[in-house]
Amino acid sequence: MMIQVILFGYFLTCVCGDGVVDVVLSCTLVEEGVGMGGMGGGALFTRTPATLVLKDVAVAPDESLETLTPFVPPSIPDPDAILLEVKVSSPEIPNAHVLLHADCNQQEVMCELSRYSPDGSQESSEPAYFMVSLNVEGVEFSTAFILQTLAVEKDQSTLTQNKLALPLSSSGTILTEVIFLVFSHIKSVSAPLRGDVLLNCGFKQQEIPVAQEVAVEWRLQHRGKGWKVFEMKTRLDDAEGSTVVHAERRGSSMKASEVVGQGNASVTLTELKVSDVGTYICTVSVGAFHAQQVVQLHVVQPPHISLSQEKLVLKTNSVQTLSCHCTKYYPLDAQIEWLSFSPTDTEPTVLPDQGSLSSHRQHADRSYSLSSHLTVPSGVSPGTKITCRVSHRALDAPLSLSLVVERPEAGSYGWVLGFLIITVLFFYQVMR
Ligand SMILES: *[C@@H]1O[C@H](CO)[C@@H](O)[C@H](O)[C@H]1NC(C)=O
């Protein structure tokens, strides 16, 4: 039965009453290897398949539940299987309905569990704790939560899970409930240079608070270095009297009232600089429990573009260049392309000679500038439109600037014509 569940994909679900379903996830139990020394001291992990059943996940009334297949617990409890049953009604997992559609949308669900020991407690004592981290690929859904095992009424028939040494319920599951969870609605966020950004992080705990002390810490990790950006310590019962804030990064803030009242541990960063780019780790601690979420911050600044001249008048006997300047953008990768569109063409074409690029210039704010210099093709006909097209990550669509090549001025034509007439007249006189 278990094998069947896993083979069917990431989960199967069943309708269990009005607006609630069970979500069954195939997960991995990750354990730090013990007694496996001699491998250079590096941590070794063993990975064992496990199944997580989220009971009673709330779904919207308009959600179609027809395609859902029922989950059936194994008919004969298997003490080797790791089957965790989770009561999720309180606290609820925000956006858990995302999990219902991940399978249909072929999104991969990342589910990892590991034993957890709250500060100062013995790992093997009951209740036992697990840390679960859930992520859905391609969707802004991420959460980490702590499960606490529920007491099982033991009798002669009670089985014990072989690997975890925990008593199994009559249906062969380890019964648990969520006691604390940390989540984020965003995995990655982009903001412009000198702009502001809100890095999202939130937490929930059981209605009967496990503790009154709350600490929120935001760290930034970038290229192997890490440092603390912001820290707040407060109490759920006395935010005003006990809040301590360390805003290590200038222009970082969080509201104690949001932390205490809403479980909102989001941090605001103002006046963004390139040095703010990186991986942010939000750690929320409530009493002895702590869990983390990760948010990536990208700084993106779209380029300004300009052409070296407003007009391009054709000259027959000298080389002309046209430059396209692309300034103050971030990050580095920008693409400059030249196109031409002559009156006889049906559509613009990319010029075969794309000119030459300057080297990147970096400004004090670490944004970049780049120029492309085009040698105007000698055969170009008047009326041709020349376009500089710039693509960059900060732009939804490429930016373009164009100019139309103008025919040589009428004045010089007149002079040439005059000269020609005089020459013809002169020869006419000579020949007579
Ligand atoms: C969380 O708090 C910040 C202020 O620190 C606020 O801007 C944001 O809107 C809040 N988010 C939610 C979901 O309430």
PDBQT file of the ligand as one rigid body, heavy atoms in Angstrom, charges set to zero:
ROOT
HETATM    1  C1  LIG A 501       4.024  43.084   8.142  1.00  0.00    +0.000 C 
HETATM    2  O1  LIG A 501       4.580  44.227   8.757  1.00  0.00    +0.000 OA
HETATM    3  C2  LIG A 501       5.095  45.207   7.879  1.00  0.00    +0.000 C 
HETATM    4  C3  LIG A 501       5.691  46.328   8.719  1.00  0.00    +0.000 C 
HETATM    5  O2  LIG A 501       6.750  45.867   9.514  1.00  0.00    +0.000 OA
HETATM    6  C4  LIG A 501       3.976  45.706   6.965  1.00  0.00    +0.000 C 
HETATM    7  O3  LIG A 501       4.482  46.643   6.044  1.00  0.00    +0.000 OA
HETATM    8  C5  LIG A 501       3.348  44.531   6.229  1.00  0.00    +0.000 C 
HETATM    9  O4  LIG A 501       2.274  44.963   5.438  1.00  0.00    +0.000 OA
HETATM   10  C6  LIG A 501       2.888  43.476   7.208  1.00  0.00    +0.000 C 
HETATM   11  N1  LIG A 501       2.418  42.320   6.461  1.00  0.00    +0.000 N 
HETATM   12  C7  LIG A 501       1.256  41.737   6.677  1.00  0.00    +0.000 C 
HETATM   13  C8  LIG A 501       0.943  40.562   5.835  1.00  0.00    +0.000 C 
HETATM   14  O5  LIG A 501       0.492  42.140   7.538  1.00  0.00    +0.000 OA
ENDROOT
TORSDOF 0
